[in-house]
Amino acid sequence: MARLKPNLDERRTQLIAAATQVFTRNGFRQTQMSDIAREMGVSVGSLYNWVDSKETLFAWALAAAFEVEVDRSLMLDPVVFLQLASQDFTAETWTPRLDEALDHPPEADFGQELGDVIGEMFDFTTRFGTGIRLIEASTVDYPELAALYFDQLRAGYLDKIERYLKDRFDHGVLAPTQDLSIMMRSLVELIAWWGLHRERDPAKSPYDPSRIRSEVVGFAVRGLIGKE
């Protein structure tokens, strides 16, 4: 792949931070390099001293958000990057507690097990929220990205959660339900709102941030087990 002119990594880090803000606000297709230059407070021409294209910059932003190391002297395609990175996501096992639970029957203290799994889901969502928002802001006008994210990455994650809940339901440790898929989706959306989308709420949040995780996890555990 073609290499870019060497430059200070600090400037590229500043560029990625500015680009992340603009891409999340406007989406990939609607973002112009001039928008990013304005956000960063530099000229459009200077951006090309640090990055070769908007596509590479978007891939860099995704890499930073998902904590994946990339060579910033190389041109990158966002979809190709996510395809390759998703293999690392699987290899690194970002949801080890869920994966462990899938391989074993329910623990004696099932409430603790379920709390650990849901807490891990919450932490995953908040840790990689910037990357998720970046992708979701761009899927409407970026079909290739939408297909990869919704049909593969996100679908695989939801399937794993539903398999876990079904197994625990079959073991009789979850509350009765007529539709397990609705139960699963309700759990996912609860976590998504509190861990990801709450920051977009135009109303000023009256909630104590230090209590959100424990309250959300506790609420979900009580609801799924069926205990007051």
N, C-alpha and C positions, 0 to 999 in steps of 0.2 A: 504494500500500500504506500501511497505517496506520503512523504514526510513534510511537516510544516517547518517554517523557520523557527529556530529556538527562541524562546523568550522566557521571561521571569514567570515562574509558576504562580507567584503571588497575584500577578495581574489576571491570570487565567482563573484563579480561585474567585477573585472579585467579579470577573465576567460571568462565571457560572452562577454565582449568587444573584446577580442582576437578572440573568436570563431565566433563572428558576422563578423569580417573581413574575416576570412578564409572561412566560409560557403558561404558568398556572392561572394567571388572570385572563389571558386572551385565547389560549389554546395554540397549538403548533401552527396551523395554517394561517391564522389571523395575525400572528406575530411577525413583525418586520424587524430586520436587523437595526433599523433606525429606532424602533421602540426600545430595544435593548441598550443601544448606545445612549439614548436619552436617560434611561433608568440608571445607567452606570456613570453618566456625566462625561462622556467622551464623544469624539467624532465617529461617524460610521466607518470611515476609512481605517481608523485605528483598530477596530475590531478584527480586521483581517490580518493584523500582525500577530494575533493570538489564536485565531481559529479560521478554518478554511471555508466553513459553510454553516448555515442555520441547522442543517441536519446533524452535523458533528457536534455542534453546541448543545443541541437537545439531548443527544446521546451522552455527552459529558454530564449534563444536569441529572439525567437518570442515574448514571453511574454514581455520582456523588450522593444522591438521595438514597440509593440502595446500598451504599457503602461497598461498592465494587471498585477495585483498583483498575485503572485503564492507563494506557500510554497516551498522554495528552499531546504527543507529537504525531499521532496518527489520525487520519480521517476515519470516522465511524458512521455507520448507518444505524439509526435508532432501533429498527425492528431486528436487524441482525444482532445488535448488542443485546437486546432483551432475550432473543433466542438462546444466545450463548450464556448469558448471565443466569437464565432460568435453570440451566444445567448445574451451575454452581450452587444456586439456591437449594436444589434438591440434594446435592452432594453435601452441602454444609448443614443441612437439616435445620432450618430456621424454626421449626416447631417440634423440638425433640420430645417435649412432654406429651404432646398429642400422638406422635409416632410411637412412643413407648407404650402409651395406653392402648393403642390399636393392636399391639402385639401381645397383650395380656388380658386376662379377665379382670373384672372390677376389683379394686383393692378393698380391704376390709373397711377402711374409712373412706367410703366413696365420696362423701361430701368434700373431703380434702382433695381427693383426686380430681373431682370435677372442678373445684375452685382453682387448682393448679392449671388445668387445661384452659379454662376460660381466662384466667389471668395471663397465660401465655398468649392467647389470642389478642387480648387487650394490648399487651406490650408490643406485639408484632405490629398491630395497627398503628399505634402511636409512634413507634420507632421509625417505621417506613411510611408514615403519613404523607410526607412531602413527595415521595416518589409516586404514591398512589394518586395524590391530587394532580400531579403532573400528567400522569397517564389519562386519568378520567377527564381532564380538561381538554384533551386532544383527540379522544376516540371518535367524537362525532364527525370530524372532518379528516380523520386519518384512518381509513378502513383497515389497512394492514395492521396497524397498531391495535385497533379495536378487536380484530379477530384473534390476535395473539393473546391479548390481555383477557378478554371475556371468555373466549372459547377454549383457551388452554390454561393459562396461569390461574385465573380466578376460578374457573370451573373445577380445576383440580383441587384447589384449596377447599371449595365448598363441598366437593364430593368426599374429601377426607373427613371433614367435620360431620357430615351426615352419616357416614359409615360408623364413626365413633358413637354417635347418638343412637343409631339403630342397634348396634351391638349392646349398648348399655340398656336400651329399652327391652331388647330380647332377654337380657339377664334379669329384668324386673326391678331395676334400681332407679328408673326414671318415672315421672308421673305419667298416668295414662294420657294418651292423645289419639285423635282420629286421623291426624295427618302429620307424620314425622317431618316432612319437608318444610311445612309451615313452622313447626317448632324450631328447626335448624335455622331457617331464614330469619325468624324473629330474633334469635340469639345473635346472629351475625349483624343484623341491622341495629340492634341495641348497642353493640360494641362499636359499630361504625359511626353511629351518631356521637356517642360520648368520646370516643377516641380519635375521631377523624373530622367529622363535619361540624362539631359544636363550635369550632373556631370561626366558622362562617356565619353563625347566627348573628343577625344584625342587632338583636337585643343584647344589652349588656348582661353578661353572665353573673348571676348572684351566687354561684356555686363556689365552694372552697375546692380549688384544684387538688389539694392534698388528700381529699376524701373521695374523689370521683372514682378512682380505680376500685377501692375496697367496697364502696357502696354498689357499684355496677356489678362487680363479681358476686357479691353476696346476694343481691336481688336475683340475678340469673340462676345461681345455685338453688336458692329456695324455690324459685318458680319451676325449675326443671325436675327437682326431686319431689316437689309437691308438699313441702312442709311450710308451716307458718313461721 
